[in-house]
Amino acid sequence: MAEQTVEEIPTAGGPGAAGERPVGAVVRDALGVGVAVGLSGFAFGVTSAGSGLTVWQSCALSLLVFTGASQFALVGALAAGGNPFTAAAGAFFLGVRNAFYGLRLSQLLALPRAVRPFAAQWVIDETTAVSLAQPTRRNARVGFAVTGVSLYLLWNLTTLLGALGAERIGDTDTWGLDAAGPAVFLALLAPMLKTTTERAVAALAVVLGVGLLPVLPAGVPVLVAALAAPAVLYVTGRREQRAQGGRGGQRGAGGGER
């Protein structure tokens, strides 16, 4: 009964909301995202094979982990000679963001309990972005499902093709394909940096990560770069407090003069 009540509320998350988009338009947009990002699984397959993983290990990562940034971080650290546990830790911290996506999507999609464990595998950047962009719950569910299915299938297929292709062409460094992973990661990240704070976090993370490469073991700079977010948020919060304090002092001084 409670779920029916939520469904019937004509809010931005409910199917009865004004401005609901045609299902065909949602499917088209979701497929566009799924296909565009899914093709980059080829780059992961090449990078993974180039880092020393077998074809089946590369495919298992895409099937079970299925979060591009974490996968690229893991194989990148391994390719640089990093400790497997350190590489896994870096990948884990990058993947934690999906848990926060899940908290938001659980309210938006309100999926049946039996479906949630399966849907959790598709809670990633792209499905979250497509779902949150929809005006109603029905549109969000369609966008989530189509993006998740198309991206999961294509990402795994292109991972297999990339890993097989890497074995055929030999040393990926000779072809310059070792740069494919970082390039794809940056291409996925750049459009998400919309605010000054987000750009500052990204810039500081790059400085920390790249600057510490010659000093720390492979994989550790990625973990240290994660400190960029709390550092920037702390500085931003302090500035806002000072600005609010300054405005409050000005209002108080003005009131005294009157």
C-alpha positions, 0 to 999 in steps of 0.5 A, a space after each residue: 500500500 505504501 508503494 502504491 501511495 508513492 507511485 501515485 504522487 505526481 512529483 518529479 519522481 512519480 509516473 503521474 508527474 507533468 511533463 513525462 517524456 515519451 518512452 521512445 525518447 528515453 530509450 533513444 537517449 539511454 541507448 546513446 549513452 550505453 553504446 557510446 560508453 560501452 564501446 570504451 570497454 575495448 580500451 579496457 580489454 586492451 589495457 587489461 591484457 597489456 598489464 598482464 591479465 589473461 583474457 578470462 581475468 579481464 572478462 571476469 573484471 567486467 562481468 563482476 566489477 562493472 565500474 569502468 573507473 575502478 577497473 582502469 585504476 586496478 589494471 593501471 596500478 598493476 601495469 605500473 608494478 604496484 602491489 595487488 592489494 594496493 591496486 585493489 584498494 585504489 579501485 575499491 575507493 573509486 567504486 565507493 561512490 556507487 554506494 551513494 548513487 544507490 542511496 539516491 536511486 533507491 528512492 527515485 526508482 523504488 524497485 521491488 525488493 526482489 529486483 534490487 540485488 540485480 539492479 545494484 550491479 548496474 548502479 554506475 555513473 551512466 545509469 545514475 545520470 540518465 535516471 536522474 535526468 528523467 522527469 518521472 519515475 516511470 521514465 527513470 526506470 526505463 532509462 535505468 534499465 535500457 542504459 544498464 542492459 545496453 552498457 553491460 552487454 556492450 562493455 563485456 563484449 568489447 572487453 573480450 574483443 579488446 583483450 583478444 586483440 591485445 594478444 594478437 598485436 603483442 606489446 601494447 606499449 609499441 602501439 601506444 595502446 597503454 594510454 587508451 585507459 587513461 584517455 578514456 577515463 579522462 573523457 568520461 570524467 571531464 563532462 562531470 566537472 561542472 562546478 568550480 569545486 569539482 574542477 578544483 578537486 580534479 586538479 588537486 587530485 592530478 597534482 597529488 597523483 602525478 607529483 607523488 608517482 616518483 616518490 611512492 610505490 605504484 598504486 599508492 598515489 591514487 589513494 593519496 589523491 583521494 584526499 583532494 576531495 575533503 581538502 577542497 571541501 574544507 577550504 571551500 567551507 572555511 571561505 563560505 564561513 568567512 564570507 557569511 561572517 563578513 556579511 553579518 558584520 556589515 549588516 550589524 555595522 549598518 544597523 548600528 549607524 541607523 
